[in-house]
Amino acid sequence: MHELGIVVKVIEQVDAVAEEYKAEKILKVTMEVGEVSTIVPELFTDAFDWAKKRTRFAADAQLEMIIIEGRTYCQSCGETYKTTEFGKQCPHCGGSDTYLLTGDQVIIKDIAAVFGDEDDTQPQEGSRP
């Protein structure tokens, strides 16, 4: 289960961002995960739920996963197609001179957090880059 190793790195990055921007806590982490990234969403979610409990800022954070479709480009005919249905062979021309366009990424898209202000007694909810 390599998902745990990836989750640990994600949590480290989320905590580092929270500390850098002086967040009080992380509410939600949104990930873009390609459908051919080798990540199993259920295992990733389970690993995230386990790992977040061991963090400074994200103990109660929710995980949102946006699954990005795998799309492949055929250099022979210029068409694109769904990778998970046809693999490396183009369904339009039968060619195999193809490459993956999207669907293999694992990206932290957004981190929603609560930020405290010394002048303000109410925490503010929001996202920061």
Helices and strands as residue ranges (DSSP letters): H 3-20, E 23-34, H 41-52, E 62-68, E 71-74, E 80-82, H 83-86, E 98-102, E 106-117, E 120-127
